[in-house]
C-alpha cells in the first residue's frame, strides 16, 4: 500500500492477484481475502479474483508474465512482483523477498514514470 500511495498520483497502480498456489496461503474466499487485506494492511488497491500462477490451469496473465523474455520462469513464491509499463510490456520482475519499497524496485518504477 505504501508503494501505491507513493506513486499513484503519477499514474502508478498496484494490482493484486491472490493465489492459493503456495502452501495454501490463500484458502479463503475472495471476499475474505479482501477483508483481511483491508483490515490488517489498510489496502486500497484493486484485488482481483484468485488465480493459478503456475502449473495446470495457469491464468493467461501469468502465462504471459512468466514467458516474457528476460523475465521467464515459474513464480517461485507468493508476493512475486511484476512491473508492467503503460504499454503493457513487462519491465521488471522481483521475487517475494524484495521489499516493495526496495531501491531496485522503486528506481525501476521511477524510470518508467518519467
N, C-alpha and C positions, 0 to 999 in steps of 0.2 A: 504494500500500500504506500509506503514511503517513496518508493521509486515512481509510482504513478503520480503522487502528489508533486514530486519534484519537477516532472516534465510534462504534465498533462496540458498546461497552457501553451505548450509548443507543439502540440499535435501527437504526443506520445500516449499510447494506451496499453494497459495490461489486459490480456485476455487469458482467463484461466479455464483449463480443461481437466476436471478431476478424472482420475483413473484408479481403478482397483487392481492394477497390474503388479503392484509392488507390495507383496506380502500382505495383501488385504488391508491397506491403509485407508481406503475409502469405501467401506462397506455400506454406508448409509445411502439413503435416497438423495436425489439431487437437492430437494428442499432441506433435508437435514444437514447436508454438507454446506449449503449456502448459509443457513442459520449459524452453524458452528463457526464458519469463517467470519461472518459479520460480528457475532458476539465476542469471539475470542481475539480477533485480529483487526476489527473495525474496517473490514474490506468494503470498498465501494466499486471495485472494478467488475466487469461482466464475468459471470461464472456460467459456463456453458454446460451442456449435458455431459455425463460421464462417457468417456471414450476408451477404446483399446488403443494403446500406444505402440504395441508390438505384437507379433505373432498372428495367429489366425484371427480374422475379423478386425485387423488393424484399420483404424479410421483413415480415410483418404488424406486428411490433413497431415497425419503423422507419416503416412507413406511418402508424401511429398517432402516433408521436413527432413526425414531421415535418409532420403536418397539424393538430396541436393549436393552436387559436387563440392567437396571441401567440408561438408557438414554431415556426411553419411554415417550410418551406423545406428543400431538399435538404441533406444532410450534406455540408459542403464539404471536409472532410479527416478523416483518421484521428484518433482521440482526442477527437472531439467528445463533450462530456459532457452528459447529460440528468439532471435531478433529478426523481424521481417520489416523491410522498408516500405515506404508509401506505394511502391510499385509492385509489392508482393514478392520481392526477392528476399531469400534468406541471407542475412548479412552477419549472423553470429549464432553461436551455439555455446552454451555454458552448462557444465554439469551441476548437479544439485548442490555440491559443496561450495560453489561460488556464491557468495552473498549477493543479493540483488543490488546492493549499493557498492559493490567492489569496484575499484577503479577500472579494471579491464572491461567491465560491463558498461559502466557509466561513460567511459571515454568513447566506446563504440556508439552508444546512443547519441552522445554529443556530436560526433562527426556526422551521423546520419541526419540530425535535425538542422544542420547548417544550411 
